[in-house]
Amino acid sequence: MKKPVLVMICFLILTNGFGWGVTGHRASGLIAERYLTKKARTRIQQILKGESLAMASTWMDEIRSDSTYNYTADWHWTTIPDGGRYEDVENNPDGKVIMMIEKFTKELKAGKLTAKQEVEYLKMLVHMVGDMHQPLHVGRPGDKGGNDIKVKWFRNDSNLHRVWDSEMIDDTRLSYTELAQSLGNPSKEEINKWQNSSVREWALESVSYRPQVYDIGNSNLSYPYSYKYLSLAKTRVLQAGVRLAGLLNQIYG
């Protein structure tokens, strides 16, 4: 296989179906750093050897090109039918993001991991919390989290999942630092409410946004769709960051 073709295939693999894309994930990581306790921040810096949560947030997508980590493929998402509960599909082998967030939180709290495990579990946890807040990573059965919903995005071929993962956010032309700054600061009441909710409640929030997400009309999406729903995507990025901080404070604070 010629090298340019191989590079293009790798690019397509690395840019399809990832919650929030680089910009959204890193913005959530940066936001989380604002709300860490001093103790949690110090411990996380030790574990990550100074790497920021923003930069660590995309590691779980980056390792998709490494077959060693193929077992993590279903850790980015889960499926919950309309009107259903996570408990009703808990044994579903396809999609394990909720299960893995709960598992890693428990094991990181216990503190009995090797150094390598702790680094990897922490990076994965940062990423999966972000994924949980992209509504289509808590998908309905039958369309692969919107990947099978073909749409036009400003006249270019796309799919609904990609629109929410990256295209709406990336079309703002904001860097992840600019995006994080643009989201403002939630009130103390909002912070308390968001951080005191459970992982399973986050999932049901994503389910609740399906009417907006699937409001695609004739599938030719552009400014009107972004005008209506970009604010929702931004809110979910902000919530992911605040909640990630709350989770990390429980573990390390």
NUTIMI-373886 format. One record per residue: residue in three letters; x, y, z of N, C-alpha, C in turn. Coordinates in Angstrom, 1 decimal. Layout:
// residues N
rest;nu;nv;nw;cau;cav;caw;cu;cv;cw
Ala;X;Y;Z;X;Y;Z;X;Y;Z
...
END
This chain:
// residues 253
rest;nu;nv;nw;cau;cav;caw;cu;cv;cw
Met;0.8;-1.2;0.0;0.0;0.0;0.0;0.9;1.2;0.0
Lys;0.6;2.2;-0.9;1.4;3.4;-0.9;1.2;4.2;0.4
Lys;2.2;4.9;0.8;2.2;5.7;2.0;1.1;6.7;2.1
Pro;0.8;7.6;1.0;-0.2;8.5;1.1;-1.6;7.9;1.4
Val;-1.8;6.7;0.8;-3.1;6.1;1.0;-3.2;5.6;2.4
Leu;-2.1;5.0;3.0;-2.1;4.6;4.4;-2.4;5.8;5.3
Val;-1.7;6.9;5.0;-1.9;8.1;5.9;-3.4;8.5;5.9
Met;-4.0;8.5;4.7;-5.4;8.9;4.6;-6.3;8.0;5.3
Ile;-6.0;6.7;5.3;-6.9;5.7;6.0;-6.7;5.9;7.5
Cys;-5.5;6.1;7.9;-5.3;6.4;9.4;-6.0;7.7;9.8
Phe;-6.0;8.7;8.9;-6.7;9.9;9.3;-8.2;9.7;9.4
Leu;-8.8;8.9;8.5;-10.2;8.7;8.6;-10.6;7.9;9.8
Ile;-9.7;6.9;10.2;-10.0;6.1;11.4;-9.9;7.0;12.6
Leu;-9.0;7.9;12.7;-8.7;8.8;13.8;-9.7;9.9;14.0
Thr;-10.5;10.2;12.9;-11.4;11.4;13.0;-12.8;11.0;12.9
Asn;-13.2;9.7;12.9;-14.6;9.3;12.8;-15.1;8.7;14.1
Gly;-16.1;9.4;14.7;-16.8;8.7;15.8;-16.2;9.0;17.2
Phe;-15.5;10.1;17.3;-14.8;10.4;18.6;-15.6;11.5;19.3
Gly;-16.0;11.3;20.6;-16.8;12.3;21.3;-16.0;13.6;21.4
Trp;-16.7;14.6;20.8;-16.2;16.0;20.9;-14.9;16.3;20.0
Gly;-14.3;15.3;19.5;-13.1;15.6;18.8;-12.0;16.3;19.7
Val;-10.9;16.7;19.2;-9.8;17.2;20.0;-10.2;18.5;20.7
Thr;-10.9;19.4;20.0;-11.2;20.7;20.6;-12.1;20.6;21.8
Gly;-13.2;19.8;21.7;-14.2;19.7;22.8;-13.6;18.9;24.0
His;-12.8;17.8;23.7;-12.2;17.1;24.8;-11.2;17.9;25.6
Arg;-10.4;18.6;24.8;-9.4;19.4;25.5;-10.0;20.6;26.3
Ala;-11.0;21.2;25.7;-11.7;22.2;26.5;-12.3;21.7;27.8
Ser;-12.9;20.5;27.8;-13.4;20.0;29.0;-12.3;19.7;30.0
Gly;-11.2;19.2;29.5;-10.0;18.9;30.4;-9.5;20.2;31.0
Leu;-9.4;21.3;30.2;-9.0;22.6;30.7;-9.9;23.1;31.8
Ile;-11.2;23.0;31.5;-12.2;23.4;32.5;-12.1;22.7;33.8
Ala;-11.9;21.4;33.7;-11.8;20.6;34.9;-10.7;21.1;35.8
Glu;-9.6;21.5;35.2;-8.4;21.9;36.0;-8.8;23.2;36.9
Arg;-9.8;23.9;36.4;-10.2;25.1;37.2;-10.8;24.7;38.5
Tyr;-11.4;23.6;38.6;-12.2;23.2;39.7;-11.6;22.1;40.6
Leu;-10.4;21.8;40.4;-9.7;20.8;41.2;-9.3;21.4;42.5
Thr;-9.3;20.5;43.6;-8.8;20.9;44.8;-7.3;21.0;44.7
Lys;-6.6;21.7;45.6;-5.1;21.7;45.6;-4.5;20.4;45.7
Lys;-5.1;19.5;46.6;-4.5;18.2;46.8;-4.7;17.3;45.5
Ala;-5.9;17.4;44.9;-6.1;16.6;43.7;-5.2;17.1;42.5
Arg;-5.1;18.4;42.4;-4.2;18.9;41.3;-2.8;18.4;41.5
Thr;-2.3;18.5;42.7;-0.9;18.1;42.9;-0.7;16.6;42.6
Arg;-1.7;15.8;43.1;-1.5;14.3;42.8;-1.6;14.0;41.3
Ile;-2.5;14.7;40.6;-2.7;14.4;39.2;-1.5;14.8;38.4
Gln;-0.9;15.9;38.8;0.4;16.4;38.2;1.5;15.3;38.4
Gln;1.5;14.7;39.5;2.5;13.7;39.8;2.3;12.5;38.9
Ile;1.0;12.1;38.8;0.7;10.9;38.0;1.0;11.1;36.5
Leu;0.6;12.2;36.0;0.7;12.5;34.6;2.1;13.2;34.3
Lys;2.9;13.3;35.3;4.2;13.9;35.1;4.2;15.3;34.4
Gly;3.2;16.1;34.9;3.1;17.4;34.4;2.2;17.6;33.2
Glu;1.8;16.5;32.6;0.9;16.7;31.4;-0.4;17.2;31.9
Ser;-1.0;18.1;31.2;-2.3;18.7;31.6;-3.4;17.7;31.3
Leu;-4.6;17.9;32.0;-5.7;17.1;31.7;-6.2;17.4;30.3
Ala;-6.0;18.6;29.8;-6.5;18.9;28.4;-5.7;18.0;27.4
Met;-4.4;17.9;27.6;-3.7;17.1;26.6;-3.9;15.6;26.8
Ala;-4.1;15.2;28.1;-4.3;13.8;28.4;-5.7;13.3;27.9
Ser;-6.6;14.3;27.7;-8.0;13.9;27.4;-8.2;13.2;26.0
Thr;-7.3;13.4;25.1;-7.4;12.8;23.8;-6.6;11.5;23.6
Trp;-5.9;11.1;24.7;-5.1;9.9;24.6;-5.9;8.6;24.2
Met;-7.1;8.5;24.7;-7.9;7.3;24.5;-8.3;7.2;23.0
Asp;-8.5;8.3;22.4;-8.7;8.3;20.9;-7.4;8.0;20.2
Glu;-6.3;8.5;20.6;-5.1;8.3;19.9;-4.6;6.9;19.9
Ile;-5.0;6.1;21.0;-4.5;4.7;21.0;-5.4;3.8;20.2
Arg;-6.4;4.3;19.5;-7.2;3.5;18.6;-6.4;3.0;17.5
Ser;-5.3;3.6;17.2;-4.4;3.2;16.1;-3.4;2.1;16.5
Asp;-3.5;1.7;17.8;-2.6;0.7;18.4;-3.4;-0.5;18.7
Ser;-3.2;-1.6;18.0;-4.0;-2.8;18.2;-3.9;-3.4;19.6
Thr;-2.9;-3.0;20.3;-2.8;-3.4;21.7;-4.0;-3.0;22.5
Tyr;-4.6;-1.9;22.1;-5.8;-1.4;22.9;-7.1;-1.6;22.2
Asn;-7.2;-2.6;21.4;-8.4;-2.9;20.7;-9.6;-3.2;21.7
Tyr;-9.2;-3.7;22.8;-10.2;-4.1;23.8;-11.0;-2.9;24.3
Thr;-10.5;-1.7;24.1;-11.2;-0.5;24.6;-12.2;0.1;23.6
Ala;-12.3;-0.5;22.5;-13.2;0.1;21.4;-14.6;0.4;21.9
Asp;-15.2;-0.4;22.7;-16.6;-0.2;23.1;-16.7;0.6;24.4
Trp;-15.6;1.2;24.9;-15.6;1.9;26.1;-15.9;3.4;25.9
His;-16.2;3.8;24.7;-16.5;5.2;24.4;-18.0;5.5;24.4
Trp;-18.9;4.5;24.5;-20.3;4.7;24.3;-21.1;3.7;24.9
Thr;-22.4;3.9;24.9;-23.4;2.9;25.3;-24.7;3.1;24.6
Thr;-25.6;2.2;24.7;-26.9;2.3;24.0;-28.0;2.2;25.1
Ile;-28.9;3.1;25.0;-30.1;3.1;25.8;-31.3;3.5;24.9
Pro;-32.3;2.6;24.9;-33.5;2.8;24.0;-34.3;4.0;24.5
Asp;-35.0;4.6;23.6;-35.9;5.7;23.9;-36.8;5.2;25.1
Gly;-36.9;6.0;26.1;-37.8;5.6;27.2;-37.3;4.6;28.1
Gly;-36.1;4.1;27.8;-35.5;3.0;28.6;-34.6;3.5;29.7
Arg;-34.0;2.6;30.4;-33.0;2.9;31.5;-31.8;2.1;31.2
Tyr;-30.7;2.6;31.8;-29.4;1.9;31.6;-29.4;0.5;32.2
Glu;-30.1;0.4;33.4;-30.2;-0.9;34.0;-30.9;-1.9;33.2
Asp;-31.7;-1.5;32.2;-32.4;-2.5;31.4;-31.5;-3.1;30.3
Val;-30.3;-2.4;30.0;-29.4;-2.9;29.0;-28.0;-3.0;29.6
Glu;-27.9;-3.2;30.9;-26.6;-3.2;31.6;-25.7;-4.3;31.1
Asn;-26.3;-5.4;30.7;-25.5;-6.6;30.2;-25.2;-6.6;28.7
Asn;-25.6;-5.5;28.1;-25.4;-5.3;26.7;-23.9;-5.3;26.4
Pro;-23.3;-6.2;25.6;-21.9;-6.3;25.4;-21.4;-5.1;24.5
Asp;-22.3;-4.4;23.9;-21.9;-3.4;22.9;-22.1;-2.0;23.6
Gly;-21.0;-1.5;24.1;-21.0;-0.1;24.7;-20.9;-0.2;26.2
Lys;-19.7;0.2;26.7;-19.5;0.0;28.1;-19.0;1.2;28.8
Val;-19.3;2.4;28.3;-18.7;3.6;28.9;-19.1;3.9;30.3
Ile;-20.4;3.6;30.6;-20.9;3.8;32.0;-20.2;2.8;32.9
Met;-20.2;1.6;32.6;-19.6;0.5;33.4;-18.1;0.8;33.7
Met;-17.4;1.3;32.6;-16.0;1.6;32.8;-15.7;2.8;33.6
Ile;-16.5;3.8;33.5;-16.3;5.0;34.4;-16.5;4.6;35.8
Glu;-17.6;3.8;36.1;-17.8;3.4;37.5;-16.7;2.5;38.0
Lys;-16.2;1.6;37.1;-15.1;0.7;37.5;-13.8;1.4;37.8
Phe;-13.4;2.3;36.9;-12.2;3.1;37.0;-12.2;4.0;38.2
Thr;-13.4;4.6;38.5;-13.5;5.5;39.6;-13.3;4.7;40.9
Lys;-13.9;3.6;41.0;-13.7;2.7;42.2;-12.3;2.3;42.4
Glu;-11.6;1.8;41.3;-10.3;1.3;41.4;-9.2;2.4;41.6
Leu;-9.5;3.6;41.0;-8.5;4.7;41.3;-8.7;5.1;42.8
Lys;-9.9;5.1;43.3;-10.1;5.5;44.7;-9.3;4.4;45.6
Ala;-9.4;3.2;45.2;-8.8;2.1;46.1;-7.3;2.3;46.1
Gly;-6.7;2.8;45.1;-5.3;3.1;45.1;-4.4;1.9;45.0
Lys;-4.8;0.7;44.5;-4.0;-0.5;44.4;-3.5;-0.8;43.0
Leu;-3.3;0.2;42.2;-3.0;0.0;40.8;-1.4;0.2;40.7
Thr;-0.9;-0.4;39.6;0.5;-0.2;39.2;0.5;1.3;38.7
Ala;1.7;1.8;38.6;1.9;3.1;38.1;1.4;3.3;36.7
Lys;1.6;2.2;35.8;1.1;2.3;34.4;-0.4;2.2;34.4
Gln;-1.0;1.4;35.2;-2.4;1.3;35.3;-3.0;2.6;35.7
Glu;-2.5;3.2;36.7;-3.0;4.5;37.2;-3.0;5.6;36.1
Val;-1.9;5.7;35.4;-1.8;6.7;34.4;-2.9;6.4;33.3
Glu;-3.0;5.1;32.9;-3.9;4.8;31.8;-5.4;5.0;32.3
Tyr;-5.7;4.5;33.4;-7.0;4.6;33.9;-7.4;6.1;34.1
Leu;-6.5;6.9;34.6;-6.8;8.3;34.7;-7.1;9.0;33.4
Lys;-6.2;8.7;32.4;-6.4;9.3;31.1;-7.7;8.8;30.4
Met;-8.0;7.5;30.6;-9.3;7.0;30.1;-10.5;7.6;30.7
Leu;-10.4;7.8;32.0;-11.5;8.4;32.8;-11.8;9.8;32.3
Val;-10.7;10.6;32.1;-10.9;11.9;31.6;-11.6;11.9;30.3
His;-11.2;11.0;29.4;-11.8;11.0;28.1;-13.3;10.5;28.1
Met;-13.5;9.4;28.9;-14.9;8.8;28.9;-15.9;9.8;29.5
Val;-15.5;10.6;30.5;-16.5;11.6;31.0;-16.9;12.5;29.9
Gly;-15.9;13.0;29.1;-16.2;13.8;28.0;-17.2;13.1;27.0
Asp;-16.9;11.9;26.6;-17.7;11.1;25.7;-19.2;11.0;26.2
Met;-19.3;10.8;27.5;-20.7;10.6;28.1;-21.6;11.9;27.8
His;-20.9;13.0;27.7;-21.7;14.2;27.5;-22.0;14.6;26.1
Gln;-21.4;13.9;25.1;-21.8;14.0;23.7;-23.1;13.2;23.6
Pro;-24.2;13.8;23.3;-25.5;13.0;23.3;-25.5;11.7;22.5
Leu;-24.8;11.7;21.4;-24.9;10.5;20.6;-23.9;9.4;21.0
His;-23.2;9.7;22.1;-22.4;8.6;22.7;-23.2;7.8;23.7
Val;-24.4;8.2;23.9;-25.4;7.4;24.6;-26.5;7.2;23.6
Gly;-26.3;6.3;22.7;-27.1;6.2;21.5;-28.4;5.4;21.6
Arg;-29.2;5.6;20.6;-30.4;4.7;20.5;-30.0;3.5;19.7
Pro;-30.7;2.4;19.8;-30.4;1.2;19.0;-30.6;1.5;17.5
Gly;-29.8;0.9;16.6;-30.1;0.9;15.2;-29.4;1.8;14.3
Asp;-28.7;2.9;14.8;-28.0;3.8;13.9;-26.6;4.1;14.3
Lys;-26.0;3.3;15.1;-24.6;3.4;15.5;-24.3;4.8;16.0
Gly;-25.1;5.3;17.0;-24.9;6.6;17.6;-25.0;7.7;16.6
Gly;-25.8;7.6;15.5;-25.9;8.6;14.5;-24.9;8.5;13.4
Asn;-24.0;7.5;13.4;-23.1;7.3;12.3;-23.8;6.9;11.1
Asp;-24.9;6.2;11.2;-25.6;5.8;10.0;-26.6;6.8;9.5
Ile;-26.7;7.9;10.2;-27.6;9.0;9.8;-26.8;9.9;8.9
Lys;-27.0;9.7;7.6;-26.2;10.5;6.6;-26.8;11.9;6.4
Val;-26.0;12.9;6.5;-26.5;14.3;6.4;-25.5;15.1;5.5
Lys;-25.9;16.3;5.1;-25.0;17.2;4.5;-24.7;18.3;5.6
Trp;-23.4;18.6;5.7;-23.0;19.7;6.6;-22.4;20.8;5.8
Phe;-23.2;21.9;5.6;-22.7;22.9;4.7;-22.3;22.3;3.3
Arg;-23.3;21.5;2.8;-23.2;20.9;1.5;-22.1;19.8;1.3
Asn;-21.4;19.5;2.4;-20.4;18.4;2.4;-21.0;17.1;3.0
Asp;-20.7;16.0;2.5;-21.2;14.7;3.0;-20.7;14.5;4.4
Ser;-21.6;14.1;5.3;-21.2;13.9;6.7;-22.2;12.9;7.3
Asn;-22.2;12.8;8.6;-23.2;12.0;9.3;-23.5;12.7;10.7
Leu;-24.6;12.4;11.3;-25.0;13.2;12.4;-24.1;13.1;13.6
His;-23.4;11.9;13.8;-22.5;11.7;14.8;-21.3;12.7;14.7
Arg;-20.8;12.8;13.5;-19.6;13.6;13.2;-20.0;15.1;13.4
Val;-21.2;15.5;13.0;-21.6;16.9;13.3;-21.5;17.2;14.7
Trp;-22.0;16.3;15.6;-21.9;16.6;17.0;-20.6;16.4;17.6
Asp;-19.8;15.4;17.1;-18.5;15.2;17.7;-17.6;16.4;17.4
Ser;-17.6;16.9;16.2;-16.6;17.9;15.9;-17.0;19.1;15.0
Glu;-17.9;18.8;14.0;-18.1;19.8;13.0;-18.8;21.1;13.5
Met;-19.8;21.0;14.4;-20.4;22.2;14.9;-19.4;23.0;15.7
Ile;-18.6;22.3;16.6;-17.7;23.0;17.5;-16.5;23.5;16.6
Asp;-15.9;22.7;15.8;-14.8;23.1;15.0;-15.1;24.3;14.1
Asp;-16.3;24.4;13.6;-16.7;25.5;12.7;-16.7;26.8;13.4
Thr;-16.6;26.8;14.7;-16.5;28.1;15.4;-15.2;28.7;15.3
Arg;-14.2;27.9;14.8;-12.8;28.3;14.6;-12.1;28.8;15.9
Leu;-12.6;28.2;17.1;-12.0;28.5;18.3;-11.0;27.4;18.7
Ser;-9.9;27.8;19.3;-9.0;26.8;19.9;-9.7;26.2;21.1
Tyr;-9.1;25.2;21.7;-9.7;24.6;22.9;-9.6;25.6;24.0
Thr;-8.6;26.4;24.1;-8.5;27.3;25.2;-9.5;28.4;25.0
Glu;-9.7;28.9;23.8;-10.7;29.9;23.5;-12.1;29.4;23.7
Leu;-12.4;28.1;23.4;-13.7;27.5;23.6;-14.0;27.4;25.1
Ala;-13.0;27.0;25.9;-13.2;26.9;27.3;-13.5;28.2;27.9
Gln;-12.8;29.2;27.5;-13.0;30.6;28.0;-14.3;31.1;27.6
Ser;-14.8;30.8;26.4;-16.1;31.3;25.9;-17.3;30.8;26.7
Leu;-17.1;29.7;27.4;-18.2;29.0;28.1;-18.5;29.6;29.4
Gly;-17.7;30.5;29.9;-18.0;31.2;31.1;-17.9;30.4;32.3
Asn;-18.4;30.9;33.4;-18.3;30.2;34.7;-19.6;29.9;35.3
Pro;-20.0;28.6;35.5;-21.3;28.3;36.1;-21.4;28.8;37.5
Ser;-22.6;29.0;38.0;-22.8;29.4;39.3;-22.5;28.3;40.3
Lys;-22.4;28.7;41.6;-22.1;27.7;42.6;-23.2;26.7;42.7
Glu;-24.4;27.1;42.5;-25.6;26.2;42.5;-25.5;25.2;41.3
Glu;-25.1;25.7;40.2;-25.0;24.8;39.0;-23.8;23.8;39.2
Ile;-22.7;24.3;39.8;-21.6;23.4;40.0;-22.0;22.3;41.0
Asn;-22.7;22.7;42.1;-23.1;21.7;43.1;-24.1;20.7;42.5
Lys;-25.0;21.2;41.7;-26.0;20.3;41.1;-25.3;19.3;40.1
Trp;-24.5;19.8;39.3;-23.8;19.0;38.3;-22.9;17.9;38.9
Gln;-22.2;18.4;39.9;-21.2;17.4;40.5;-21.9;16.4;41.5
Asn;-23.1;16.7;41.9;-23.8;15.8;42.8;-24.7;14.8;42.0
Ser;-24.6;14.8;40.7;-25.4;13.9;39.9;-24.5;12.7;39.6
Ser;-25.2;11.6;39.3;-24.4;10.3;39.0;-24.1;10.1;37.6
Val;-23.2;9.2;37.3;-22.9;8.9;35.9;-24.1;8.5;35.1
Arg;-25.0;7.7;35.7;-26.2;7.2;35.0;-27.1;8.4;34.8
Glu;-27.1;9.4;35.6;-27.9;10.5;35.4;-27.4;11.3;34.2
Trp;-26.1;11.4;34.1;-25.5;12.1;32.9;-26.0;11.4;31.6
Ala;-26.0;10.1;31.6;-26.4;9.3;30.5;-27.9;9.6;30.1
Leu;-28.7;9.7;31.1;-30.1;10.0;30.8;-30.3;11.4;30.3
Glu;-29.5;12.3;30.8;-29.5;13.7;30.2;-29.2;13.6;28.7
Ser;-28.2;12.9;28.3;-27.9;12.8;26.9;-29.1;12.2;26.1
Val;-29.7;11.2;26.7;-30.9;10.6;26.1;-32.0;11.7;25.9
Ser;-32.2;12.5;26.9;-33.3;13.5;26.9;-33.1;14.5;25.8
Tyr;-31.9;14.7;25.2;-31.6;15.6;24.1;-31.9;15.1;22.7
Arg;-32.3;13.8;22.6;-32.5;13.2;21.3;-33.5;14.0;20.4
Pro;-34.6;14.6;20.9;-35.4;15.3;20.0;-34.7;16.5;19.3
Gln;-33.8;17.2;20.1;-33.1;18.2;19.4;-32.0;17.7;18.5
Val;-31.3;16.7;18.9;-30.2;16.1;18.1;-30.7;15.6;16.7
Tyr;-31.8;14.9;16.8;-32.4;14.3;15.5;-33.3;15.2;14.8
Asp;-33.3;16.5;15.1;-34.2;17.5;14.4;-33.4;18.0;13.2
Ile;-33.4;17.1;12.2;-32.5;17.3;11.0;-33.3;17.6;9.8
Gly;-34.6;17.7;9.8;-35.4;18.1;8.6;-35.0;17.3;7.4
Asn;-34.6;17.9;6.3;-34.3;17.2;5.1;-32.8;16.8;5.0
Ser;-32.1;16.8;6.2;-30.8;16.3;6.3;-29.7;17.3;5.8
Asn;-30.1;18.4;5.3;-29.2;19.4;4.8;-28.9;20.4;5.9
Leu;-27.9;20.2;6.7;-27.7;21.0;7.9;-26.7;22.1;7.6
Ser;-26.9;23.2;8.3;-26.0;24.4;8.1;-26.3;25.3;9.3
Tyr;-26.3;26.6;9.0;-26.5;27.6;10.0;-27.7;27.5;10.9
Pro;-28.9;27.2;10.4;-30.0;27.1;11.3;-29.9;26.0;12.3
Tyr;-29.3;24.8;12.0;-29.1;23.8;12.9;-28.1;24.2;14.0
Ser;-27.0;24.8;13.5;-25.9;25.2;14.5;-26.5;26.3;15.4
Tyr;-27.3;27.2;14.8;-27.8;28.3;15.6;-28.7;27.7;16.8
Lys;-29.5;26.7;16.5;-30.4;26.1;17.5;-29.6;25.3;18.5
Tyr;-28.6;24.5;18.1;-28.1;23.5;19.0;-26.6;23.6;19.4
Leu;-25.9;24.6;18.8;-24.5;24.7;19.2;-24.4;25.1;20.7
Ser;-25.3;25.8;21.2;-25.3;26.2;22.7;-25.5;24.9;23.5
Leu;-26.2;23.9;23.1;-26.4;22.7;23.8;-25.0;21.9;23.8
Ala;-24.4;21.9;22.7;-23.1;21.2;22.6;-22.1;21.9;23.6
Lys;-22.1;23.2;23.6;-21.2;23.9;24.5;-21.5;23.7;25.9
Thr;-22.8;23.6;26.3;-23.2;23.3;27.7;-22.7;22.0;28.1
Arg;-22.8;21.0;27.2;-22.3;19.7;27.5;-20.8;19.6;27.7
Val;-20.1;20.4;27.0;-18.6;20.4;27.1;-18.3;21.0;28.5
Leu;-19.0;22.1;28.9;-18.8;22.7;30.2;-19.2;21.8;31.3
Gln;-20.3;21.1;31.2;-20.8;20.2;32.3;-19.8;19.0;32.4
Ala;-19.2;18.5;31.3;-18.2;17.5;31.3;-17.0;17.9;32.1
Gly;-16.6;19.1;31.9;-15.4;19.6;32.6;-15.6;19.7;34.1
Val;-16.8;20.3;34.5;-17.1;20.5;35.9;-17.3;19.2;36.6
Arg;-18.0;18.3;35.9;-18.2;17.0;36.6;-16.9;16.1;36.6
Leu;-16.1;16.2;35.7;-14.8;15.6;35.7;-14.0;16.0;36.9
Ala;-14.0;17.3;37.2;-13.3;17.8;38.3;-13.9;17.3;39.6
Gly;-15.2;17.2;39.7;-15.9;16.7;40.9;-15.5;15.2;41.1
Leu;-15.4;14.4;40.0;-15.0;13.0;40.1;-13.6;12.9;40.6
Leu;-12.7;13.7;40.0;-11.3;13.6;40.4;-11.0;14.1;41.8
Asn;-11.8;15.1;42.2;-11.7;15.5;43.6;-12.1;14.4;44.6
Gln;-13.1;13.7;44.2;-13.5;12.5;45.0;-12.4;11.5;45.1
Ile;-11.7;11.3;44.0;-10.7;10.3;44.0;-9.4;10.7;44.7
Tyr;-9.0;11.9;44.4;-7.6;12.4;44.8;-7.7;13.6;45.8
Gly;-8.9;14.1;46.1;-8.9;15.3;46.9;-9.1;15.0;48.4
END
